[in-house]
Amino acid sequence: MPDQAFDHGAAAQSGQAGGAHTAPPAAVRVQGLWKRFGEQIAVAGIDLELPAGKFIGLVGPNGAGKTTTLSMVTGLLRPDQGTVEIGGHDVWRDPVRVKSRIGVLPEGLRLFERLSGRELLAYSGRLRGLPGAEVDKRATQLLDVLDLAGSQHKLVVDYSTGMRKKIGLAAALLHNPQVLFLDEPFEGVDPVSAQTIRGVLERYTASGATVIFSSHVMELVESLCDWVAVMAAGRIRAQGTLAEVRGDAPTLQSAFLELVGAQGRDAGESLDWLGGGAGR
C-alpha cells in the first residue's frame, strides 16, 4: 500500500473547488445503520453526518451502542443493514482505500506485547507501506511528543495503561490519517498522560484533520469538542454543534441527562437503609 500522507488543510477546503458556496464533504456519513446480537438490538437504524476538520464526540451512557457504532464505521464489524462512507468512499465496498485514510484506537486495544514500543511503530508503519526511513523519523517524533522516548525499547507488555494508550495512539497516527477514531481514549489514563494525549489531538485537528471519539464523561467532551452526537439505547437522540446540542441547558451534562431520560432520578428513598453504621 503506498504512502497515504494527507494534506488535511487542503482536504477541508476541497469541497469548495466547484464554487465558493459549496460546503466541504462530510468526513463520515452513516445511513440506516443497524446491528443486532441475538434478541438485543445494539444499534437501531442511525443516521449521522459528521463534519470534516472537527473534534467530534460520540457520547452516551454505558450500553448506548457507541462502541458497536464505531466498530461498524471503521470496518471492524459488519452491519446488518445500512451504509457508511468515509471521505466519500464506502467502508465495505472499498475497504483498502478507506482504511488507508483512517486511524483507529479501539477500546481494549490489543497490541503486539512482545515488541518494544519502537518495534511496534516500525512494524505498524511498514505494514502500512511507508518507507522505512520515513517510519523511523515519524516514530522518533511521536515517541518524543508522547513522552515515550525513555521507554521506547521497553516491551509493550510492561507498559502501564497510559503508556499503552499513548503507543496505540502513535500507531494510529503514524500514517497521517484523514480521520482518527478513538474509543474511550482517556479511560484509565492518568492526568499527565491525558494532558499529553489531549495536546497531540488538538494539534492534529488544528491541521484540518477530524477526530471522532466516544466518551461518557461530559466535562471532557464539553472542553474538547466542536460537534457532538448523543446516543442512547442504540439511537441518536441529538447531533450538532456543542451549542446546538446544549441548547438552553447550563451544561452539556444537564442537556445529556435530559436527552437520555435520566434527569431527576433519585435513589434516596429506595436506599433509605444505606449509611448510619454497618449491620443495621
Secondary structure by P-SEA (a helix, b strand, c coil): ccccccaaaaaaaccccccccccccccbbbcbbbbbccccccccbbbbbbbcccccccccccccaaaaaaaaaaccccccccccccccccccccaaaaaacbbbbcccccccccccaaaaaaaaaaaacccaaaaaaaaaaaaaaaccccccccccccccaaaaaaaaaaaaacccccbbbbccccccccaaaaaaaaaaaaaaaaabbbbbbbbccaaaaaacccbbbbbccccccccccccccccccccaaaaaaaaacccccccccccccccccccc
